[in-house]
Amino acid sequence: MVNPPQIIHADFFAYQREIPSDFVDLVISDGPFGVTTQAWDRPGNIQQFNLELIRIFSRILKPGGSAYLFGKPDCIDFIDYRPHLQLNAKIIWYQPSRLAQGRINYTNNYDIIAYFSKGNASTFNLEDIRVEQLVELEHRKRCENVPSVKNGTYGRTMFNPKGKNPGDVWGDIKQLTYRSKELLDRKYLNTIQKPEKLMERLILASSHPGDLVLDPFAGTGTVLKVAHRLDRNAWGVEQDEKLIQAIHKRLGLG
Ligand SMILES: C[S@@+](CC[C@H](N)C(=O)[O-])C[C@H]1O[C@@H](n2cnc3c(N)ncnc32)[C@H](O)[C@@H]1O
């Protein structure tokens, strides 16, 4: 039995002091990127801001717990996170449909989701996040004939009929558009609301039913909604009163 999602109306940096150490199984942090003109998106130096978050996550995570930190390609450049958390992957969330309007450089069309853990990750549920193999039979056969090296010995590369590891470039989950049924309001498009499928993959991979999932920047409550549906305990912190109301409505909490 999981508890109803906890929605906390607060500034995360102030609130986090009340969270005990070694307490949280999974953090999903989709906070400021420092790229828009919205008041909440002006973190100053984004790398220093993210380092402060990483320090906090390191304290509140259980040993082996995981944290996903969303940002732009440079979001953790030139900071030393290694004393605090282990970086396991920099997932690229590729959005080919992002408007390519740049004139003097290549337009950025991906976000980073930096995947950290406190020591080695204790949970990685690959079986729950496999994705379809998009290879034709001929190619598949060819792959199976290419030996793979495991512990120094050669073996057949096996095609797994249940699907493959999603890898670290995710182009299969689209950002919401104004037509998406799950979009709560057009004003949340692009900068705020994220697709449920994206949060679902992170939650399934890095937590178990009954675990505690924390979203320090809850926005419209996507993580809370999906985590609850997947039988995880969910806590979300959000500083904007209007979004707190939107979360209550979305989760049917009156
Ligand atoms: C990108 S949005 C999160 C969107 C969310 N993942 C969703 O799907 O709806 C970031 C949110 O962080 C909130 N925020 C920014 N700084 C905060 C802080 N210090 N404490 C709590 N919330 C904050 C903003 O109000 C904004 O709603």
The ligand as a Gaussian input file, in Angstrom:
#p B3LYP/6-31G(d) Opt

LIG

0 1
 C       10.650000      22.589000     -15.559000
 S        9.460000      22.842000     -14.343000
 C        9.080000      21.196000     -13.794000
 C        8.108000      20.532000     -14.684000
 C        7.662000      19.171000     -14.280000
 N        8.689000      18.176000     -14.517000
 C        6.385000      18.779000     -15.017000
 O        6.377000      17.811000     -15.784000
 O        5.388000      19.492000     -14.853000
 C       10.380000      23.507000     -13.005000
 C        9.523000      23.936000     -11.830000
 O       10.396000      24.230000     -10.729000
 C        9.790000      25.222000      -9.933000
 N       10.870000      25.785000      -9.113000
 C       11.928000      26.510000      -9.534000
 N       12.742000      26.807000      -8.496000
 C       12.196000      26.212000      -7.400000
 C       12.597000      26.113000      -6.034000
 N       13.730000      26.709000      -5.584000
 N       11.813000      25.413000      -5.185000
 C       10.664000      24.816000      -5.611000
 N       10.234000      24.890000      -6.897000
 C       10.991000      25.578000      -7.784000
 C        9.172000      26.161000     -10.939000
 O        8.114000      26.923000     -10.372000
 C        8.704000      25.197000     -12.036000
 O        7.360000      24.871000     -11.865000

